[in-house]
Amino acid sequence: MQHIDFELEGGHVELNQLLKLCGLCDSGGAGKALVASGAVRVDGATESRKTAKIRAGQVVALGDVEVHVRGGSVA
């Protein structure tokens, strides 16, 4: 299992953008397609909302990659 630590800037990041920023897909649109396919889990549950607000402390998983969202202050 690969682990990525993502340092959040601000209060949240949209799920499709997080996938792009972590290099798990090439674009926000590709991120939306991954979410729509049912391949993305947030805190262990399949997430179907493409622009779900991901906040510090959450874990996003795609295949064998886990993204741990850290930090972030409310902007």
Phi, psi and omega in degrees: 000126177270137179245134175238129173264124180248121180272114183283136174248115184096193187278331182199170173223142178289143185305312182297326178287324177300316179300319179293312183297331179274357179080018181274349174205168187275338185206168176298324178296319177294324177297318178298320180295320178297317179296315181299331182283350180086013185274349187254133177242142175239121183052039175089351181249141177299132181252126181254351179275113186298327182249032177304140180278116180261129185241168179306140179096347180273156178239125179251131182237139175220113183061234181260021180246131174245131177252119178261117183273124185240159169062213180090132175240152180291124183266000000 
